[in-house]
Every structure is written in C-alpha cells, then in structure tokens.
Amino acid sequence: MARDINDIQRDIERTRRQLAGTLDELATRSKPQNLVDDAKRGVTAKVQDPQVQKVLAGVGVAVVGLVALVVARNRKRSNEIKELQRLLAGRA
C-alpha cells in the first residue's frame, strides 16, 4: 500500500528535527571548554579511586627514593673527587 504524501512529509520533518537535535548535541559536546570539563571530571573520578591512589603513592615513594639515591651517589662521588684532589695536591 502506498503511503500518503502527508505521512511522508511528517516523517521527513520528524527526521530533520531529530538530525538538528543530534547536530546541536554534537556541537555542544565538541566545544573545547566542554571537552576540558569532561576530562577534568574523568581524571578527578580516577584519582579518587583508592586503588589508583595506592599506585600513585607507590610511584611517589619510588621517585623520592630514586632522587635520594642520586643525591647520595653524587655526594659520595664529589667527596671522592675532593679526596683525590687533596691527595694529588699533596704529591705535587
């Protein structure tokens, strides 16, 4: 059975309104500030997860430990260089 022209026009108008609404929603979602806000919410939610907090704490401890190790090695090396310089100065 053939559709009535009025039914077809109503379907076309309804489809146009739906498409316009979809395009408006996409335009709103793709605004830079909205993307930034969404990213902030996502990161905040992730950071509040206790498991993520444990991992971040572990990474923080590891970084502090590595920095302390590097500082200690540099001080030791510096002291050794000073001692060598003192010994070489005494020979001259």
C-alpha positions in Angstrom: 0.0 0.0 0.0 1.4 3.4 -1.0 2.0 5.9 1.8 0.2 9.2 1.8 2.3 12.3 0.8 1.4 13.9 4.2 2.7 11.0 6.1 6.0 11.1 4.1 6.3 14.9 4.8 5.7 14.4 8.5 8.4 11.6 8.6 10.8 13.9 6.8 10.1 16.8 9.2 10.5 14.5 12.2 13.8 13.2 10.8 15.0 16.7 10.2 14.2 17.7 13.8 16.0 14.7 15.2 19.0 15.4 13.0 19.1 19.0 14.1 18.9 17.9 17.7 21.8 15.5 17.2 23.9 18.1 15.4 23.3 20.6 18.3 24.3 18.0 20.8 27.4 17.2 18.9 28.3 20.8 18.6 27.8 21.3 22.4 29.9 18.2 23.2 32.8 19.2 20.9 33.3 22.7 22.4 36.8 22.9 23.8 35.7 24.0 27.3 33.2 21.1 27.5 35.9 18.7 26.4 38.2 20.1 29.2 35.5 19.9 31.8 34.7 16.3 30.8 38.5 15.4 31.0 38.7 17.1 34.5 35.7 15.1 35.7 37.2 11.9 34.4 40.6 12.5 36.0 39.1 13.5 39.3 37.0 10.4 39.4 40.0 8.2 38.6 42.2 9.9 41.2 39.5 9.3 43.9 39.7 5.6 43.3 41.5 4.0 46.3 43.5 1.6 44.0 44.7 4.5 41.9 45.7 6.4 45.0 47.8 3.4 46.1 49.6 3.2 42.8 50.2 7.0 42.8 51.6 6.8 46.3 53.9 3.9 45.3 55.1 5.9 42.3 55.7 8.9 44.6 57.7 6.8 47.0 59.8 5.3 44.2 60.6 8.8 42.7 61.6 10.1 46.1 63.8 7.1 46.7 65.5 7.5 43.3 66.1 11.2 43.9 67.6 10.4 47.3 69.8 7.7 45.8 71.1 10.0 43.1 71.8 12.8 45.6 73.7 10.3 47.8 75.8 8.9 44.9 76.6 12.5 43.7 77.7 13.5 47.2 79.9 10.4 47.6 81.4 10.9 44.1 82.0 14.6 45.0 83.7 13.6 48.3 85.9 11.0 46.4 86.9 13.6 43.9 87.8 16.1 46.6 89.8 13.4 48.4 91.7 12.6 45.1 92.4 16.3 44.5 93.7 16.6 48.1 95.9 13.6 47.6 97.2 14.8 44.2 97.8 18.3 45.6 99.9 16.7 48.4 102.1 14.9 45.9 102.9 17.9 43.8 
